[in-house]
Amino acid sequence: MRERLLVEINRDELQDLIMDSMASFMEAFTEEYTSVPPQERYINRKIAAEIASVSVSTIDNWGREGKIERYHFGGSVRFHLPELLEYLKKQRSE
């Protein structure tokens, strides 16, 4: 059985405790995310559109037309960043 400890803290102390916990979480998340090589990163439609300098509907059309591969993660559609960059490179050279 876990031991429970009741401690009295004021609002500022609680806020500091929460902020410290969030800072630790964000640091760990950032380290984990940046350790993933770029070739393994997947991006959402909005970011894909920003990178390609087109609208989100254009990205959707490219995906439907098979010009770029769509990947489904749960209910979300993602694009593999290196594949998108390769497609854009080919488009610019034509």
CORNORHU-V50050 format. One record per helix or strand of 3 or more residues. SS is the DSSP state (helix for helix, strand for strand). FROM is the first residue (numbers start at 0). TO is the last residue. If there is no record, write none. Layout:
ss=<SS/SS>
from=<FROM/FROM>
to=<TO/TO>
This chain:
ss=<helix/helix/helix/helix/strand/strand/helix>
from=<10/37/44/55/70/75/80>
to=<33/39/51/63/72/79/92>
